[in-house]
Amino acid sequence: MKRKAFFFDRDGIVNVRIMGGYVTRVEEFVFLPDFFEVFRRVKEAGYLAVLITNQQGVGKGIMSEQALHDVHEYMQSGLVRATGFSFDDIFYCPDLASVEYSCRKPSPRMLLNAAERHTIDIEQSWMLGDTLSDARAARAAGVGAILIGDFDSEEGATADHVFPSLGAFLIAMERVLFGAAHDTQKQDGVL
Ligand SMILES: [Mg+2]
């Protein structure tokens, strides 16, 4: 049987994004407080939770793959402590932005690989992110796109829902997840 999944971008959704830099060490990984509640509700609603993250810092040699694994181990144990759940799987793309045919979002490749590995029902699935690349990857994969942040109406049109913050998404979450299928929903606009 196919499972519904919730795909999460990492930086800017799970943890505080370091502008112009990378989270290279556990000490630099700071959870966004509202993420815990979002994550707990997603897991309690029976979704498979999959992290989908571009990590160009690895391709640049700024951090090793081992360092990335250490950060993710720290993230997973922090999630279990705070919510009782952790990500069911993690996909990261270490490619440089300059790589042709990269797995990096906006390519849907990581989402599609996850869908194949876990027999995911794309039509019942969502991707939550904070950049247009996340929304474009979601659209290309065929999952619903939810964006967090400030976007103009043209940018916002790449997503099914746009919320100014994780907190605002939390308030609307039940309606978004248990409302009509994502392809029939309209833009929420900024609350
Ligand atoms: Mg991000």
Boltz pocket constraint, residues with backbone or C-beta under 6 A from the ligand:
constraints:
  - pocket:
      binder: B
      contacts: [[A, 9], [A, 10], [A, 11], [A, 12], [A, 13], [A, 17], [A, 129], [A, 130], [A, 131]]
      max_distance: 6.0
